[in-house]
Amino acid sequence: MTTTAPTLARAQDQEARYLMSTYRRQPVLLAHGSGTRVWDSEGREYLDLVAGIAVNVLGHCAAPVRAALEAQAATLVHVSNLYHSEPMLEAARLLVESAFPARVFFCNSGAEANEAAIKIARKWGQRHRDGAYGIVCLVDAFHGRTIATLSATGNEHYLAPFTPALGGFDHVAPDDLAGVAARLRDSAVAVFVEPVQGESGVHVIDDATLRALRSLCDENGALLIVDEVQSGMGRTGRWWAHQHAGITPDVMTVAKGLGGGVAIGAVLAAPGADVLEPGDHGSTFGGSPLATAVAAAVLRTIEAQGLLARAVSAGARLRAGLLGLAERGLPVAAVRGRGLMLGVALSADLAAETVAAGLRHGVIVNAIGTRTLRLVPPLTITDEEVDEAVRRLGRALGDAVAGAGAEAPAS
């Protein structure tokens, strides 16, 4: 049997033959990684500031993740939820202790977690609001790609090919508290909010706004659902981004970084929102021993290695370096976000060009729209890696400017 060495050209050919065209992949075949660094099939090294889109919180091939996978795979990989397993219980306990008194439902992704939260809100409305089921969502939200979560997202760019949308979702601007209050007085049973809106360009919802939403839900007898799929797991310098505002939600959704690279999602429901009963919901693979063993290891490692504080210090260093690029005349208009969840707003439509140039200079970043770069590196990124990443991104921005016909500043 002969084998063919992996190449980018072969990967692109195989993709065209065998994979649906649902992604615009960058022209690189990633082969292996360690920490913040990845290497492609030709041996080129990159600093990865995307980390699987906020997934690899401990970096690539982190020792705690590998150890948990190996140990659990040797004992029990999967059983159904008809039986108890110790890893699920441990992961649930650690999640609750990081957040608020609650009980946990495990699933496999952020979209699934948000679907479960929607079902919780609807059943809660049947019990407490005479069958009302409306949910107030924010403009520029992103909650997933299932029909229900696309409807909660409300963005026509994602939703248009799959209309009609599921009813029951109403969208208001983040600062339209009067609009939220009016809908809660009418028929809404919950408010659904991301503390940091990642997909729309890394926009932080003001702490004062989160506190006001909590108060409005309390005053109107409604649930506050917080989507921490991207902003959680220490990324903003707290376990959960809503903790900066000093509030406690009724329902919280989790995924991405929870498994450190292994697919897992979860929903936490406080006692007043804990309405699901046997038969109401389920997930064949949700809460498997393998996934929850890794999740428990990730939660323990973040605590043991002080990575909440690391997200604050590394994020501040990265922000300062990015703003320094603006001082050199590069097209950085602003840096948004918290901790290691940052959006670089550009002063020109150069996001895609910068991503492409970044690959040439050994740094991986993500474009959101035409003028925003998303940076969500591992929480374990070192100061030296932050500084080198800024240097490489500066060169990439210079190339992007030059390619657009303007004079690039000296590096």
N, C-alpha and C positions, 0 to 999 in steps of 0.2 A: 504494500500500500504506500503510495507516494503522498506527500503533503506539499502544499503550496505555501510559501512564506507570505504572511499577511502584508498587503500593501494597500495604500489608499485607493489606487485605481481599482484593485480587485474588490475592495469593500464597496465602492460606489457602484460597480457593476452588479454585485450581489444584492445591494439595496434596491436597485432598479428592478431586479427580477423578483425579489421575494418579500419586500417590505412595502406596506402602504405608505403613500407619500403624505404623511401627516406631520413631518418635521422638516425644517430647513436646516439641515446639518452643516456645520462648519467643515471645511475641507481638511480634516485631520483625523487620523485613526489612532486613538489613544490606546496604549498597550499595557502600561502598568503605572502605579503611583505609590508614593510614600509621603505621608504628611501633607504639606501644602503643594508638593511638586508632582507632576505627572510627566510621562515620557511617551512620545508617539512611536509608531512602528518603524521610523527611521532613526530613532535614538535621540531626537530633539527633546530638550527639557523645557517645561513651562511652569510658571507659578500660577496656580489655579485659584483665582479669586471668585469663582462661581461655586465650587464645591458641590457639584450635583444640584445646584439651585438650593443652597442652604441646607443640604442634607448631611454632608460629611463633616459634622461638627468637630469630630476628633481628627480629621484629616483622612487621607487615603490609607487603607490597609492598616488602620490603627491597631496596636497590639491588644487593647481590651476587647475590641470587636472580634478580632481573629480568635482570641482565646475563648470568648464566649461561644462563638460559632463551633469551634472544634470540640469543646467540651460537651455542649448540648447535642451536637450531631452524633456524638458517640453514645448518647443515652436515649433520647426521645426527640424526634423531629416534629411529628405532627400527631395529634389525636383530635377528635372532634370536641366541641364544647359541651358534649353530653357528659364529660368527665372532668374532674379536677386535674390541674397540673400546677406544680409549685412555681415555675417561672412566671406564669401569668399573675399569680397572687403577689409575688415580689415586685414585679413591675408596676402593678396597680398601686401597691402600698407606697412605693417611692414617688410615683406621680402625684398621688394625693398629698403626700407630705410636702412636696414642692409647691403646691398650689393652694387648695382650700378643702374643707371637709366635703367629700363627694364620693360617689361610686363611679366605676369606670366600665365602659364598653370598648372592647378592642376590635379594630377592623384592619384594613390594609393600606389606606391612603387618606390624604386630606379630603378628597372629594367624598369618600365614603363616610368619613367622620362628620362632614358637614351635612350629608344626607341624613345621618342619624340625628343630628341636632335639629334639623327641620322636622323630622318625625316626632321628636320629643316635644317641640313647640306645638305641633298640631294636636297631639294627644292631650297636652296640658291645656290647650284651648277648649277641647271637648269637655274636660273635667271642670275647668274653672271659669270659662268665658262663654258658656252656652254654645259651644261649637265653633266659635270664631277661630280663624286660622291665619290671618294676615301677619306678615312679617315685614318690618321696616328695615330696609337695607340702605347702604350709603352709595351715592354716586361714586364711580371709579373703584368700586369693590371688585374683588375676584375671589370666588368661593369654590371654583372647580368647574369640571367640564361635563358632568352628567346633566341631564335635562333639568333636574331640580336645581342643581347648583349653578348652572348657566342662567337659569331664571332669576336666582338670587343675585347673581353677578350683574345682570341687566345690560351688559355691554353688547351692542348690536354687532360689533365686529366678530365676536365669538358666537353670538346667538342666531344671527340671520339665516344661516344655512339650515337651521333645525327648528324653525318656528312651526307651530305656535308655541310660545313660552308657556310654562306652567303658571297658572294664576296664583294669586295670593301674595305676591311680592310687590312692594312699593318702594321706590327709590327717592331719597332726599339728599340734598347736599350736606356734607359733614357739619357745616356751621348753621344749618337750618333747624335749630332746636324747636322753634314754633311749629314747623312742619311735622317733626317727629311727635310732638305732643298732640297735635290734631289727629294724627293717624292712630295714636294709642287710645285717644278718647273715642275713636270711631270703632274700628274692628280689629286692630292689630293686637296680637298677643305677645309679640317679642320684637326686640331690636337686635339686629345681627351686625357686628362690627369687627373689622380688623384694626387692632391698635396701631399697626403700621401697614399701610396699603402698599404691598410690594409690587404687584404686577402693573400698577398704573404709574410707577416711577419712584417708589419708596417715599411715600408721604406719611409723616407721623400725624396721627390724630391727636390734637392737643389734650393734655391731661385734664384740663378744665372741661373740655367737651366730653371726655369719657366719664368724668364725675357727674356732669349734668345728665348724661344719658342714663347713668345708674339711678339718679334721683327721679328722672321721669318714669322709668320702669317701676320704681317703688311706688310712686304716687298714683300710677294708673294700673297697678296690679298686673304687670307684664314681666316677661323674662328678658334678661340681658344675656345674649349669646356672644361670646368672644371667640373669634377665629384666630388662633395662635399657630396655625399650621406652618407659616413661614417665620413669624416673629418670635416664636417660643424657643425653648431649650437653651436659654442663656444668651441668645444672639444679641440682645439689646443691653446686656449687662445685668438684667434680672432674669430669674427663671422664665418669667412670662412678662411680656411687654406691658400688659395692663397693670402690673404691680407698680410701675412708676407713678401711676395715678392714685394709688392707694385704694383701689376698688376691688370688690369681689364679684365675679359674674355668677349667674345661675348655671350656665352651661359653658364649657370651654372645649374647643376642638384642637387636636394635636396631630402632627404627622412629621414629615420631612426629617428633621434632625433627631427625632426620637429613636430611630433605629441605627443611626450612624452609618447609613448606607443600605441597611436591610429594610425592606418594605414593611411598614407598620403605621397604623393610625389609631387614635383613641378619642373618646368623648368622655368628659367628666361632667356629671350632673350633681349639683348640690341637692340636699334633701328635699327642698321644695319643688325641684324640677325633676326629681327621680321617679318618673311615671311609667317607664317601660316595664312590662311584665313578661313572663315566659310566653313565647309565641309571637310577641310584638315585633321582634327584630332579630337578626342573626347574621352570621358571616362564617362560611365554611372554614376559611383560613385565618380568620381574625383571632388574635391571641394565641397563636401556635406556640408551643414550647420554644422553638428555635427563635422566632422573632422577639418574644418577650424576654428570653434570656439575654439577648443582645441589648434590648432596650434597658433592662435593669443595669447591665454593665455600663452603658452610656451614661445613665443617670448618676450612677455611683462615681464614675470617672470625672464627670463635670464638677461634682462636689469635691472630690479628693484633690483634684489638680487646681482648684480655685479658678475655674475658667469663666465664672461670671465676672470676676474682677479683671481677668485677662481680656475679655471682650471690651470692657471699658477702656483699658489702657491702650490696647492695640487699635481699637477703633479711633481713639483720640489721635494717636500717632498717624494712622492712615488718613484721617480727615485733614490733619495739618499738612501732610505731604501733598495731598491732592490740591489743597488751597495754595500751596507753594507753586504748583504748576501754573495756576492762574497768574501768580505774580511774575512768572517768566513769560507771560504773554500767550500761553496756550489757552484754548477755548473752554476753560472751566468757569462756568457762570456761578455755580453754587454746589454745595455738598449737603444733601439731606440725609436724615435718618438718625439712628441711635446705635451706639456700640459698633458691632461688626455687621450691621445691616445698613448699607450706605447706597445712596443714589447720587451719581455725579451728573448734574445738569450741565449740558454743553450750550455754548452760545451760538452754535450753528448746527445744521443737520448733518452731523458727522459720526453718529453712533455706530452705524454699520461699518463705515470705513475704519473706525478706530478698533472695532473688534477684529477685523481682518488684519490690520496692521499689528495688533497685539499678538496675533499668532506668529507673525514674522519676528517679533521681538521677544517672544517667550513669556507672554502673560495672557491669561485667559480671563476675559470679562464678558459680560452679557449686555446686549442692547435691548432696551425697552423703548420702543418707538424710535423716533429719529434723533432725539436730543438727550437721551438719558442712558447712562451706563449703570448697571446694577453690580454691586460688589458685596458678596456674602461669603467670604473665605472661611476656612476652618477656624474655630476658636483657639486652636493651638498655634496659629501663625506666630512666628518669632518677630522681634523688632527688626532683625536683619532682613528677613523676608519682606516685611512691610516696606522697608526703605528700597530694597531692590525692585519690588513690584512697582513702586511709584516711579523709579527711574525708567523701567521698561515701558510703563504706561505713558510716561512723558515722551519717549521716543515714538511710540505708536501715535499719539496725538499729533506730534510734529509731522509724521508721515501723512496722516489724514488731512492736515491743513495743506501740506504741499500738494497732495493729490487733488485737492479742491481748487488749486490754482493760486493759493495765497502763499506768501513767503513764510516758511516755518522759522520759529525762533531758534536761536542756537541752544544746543543741549549742553 
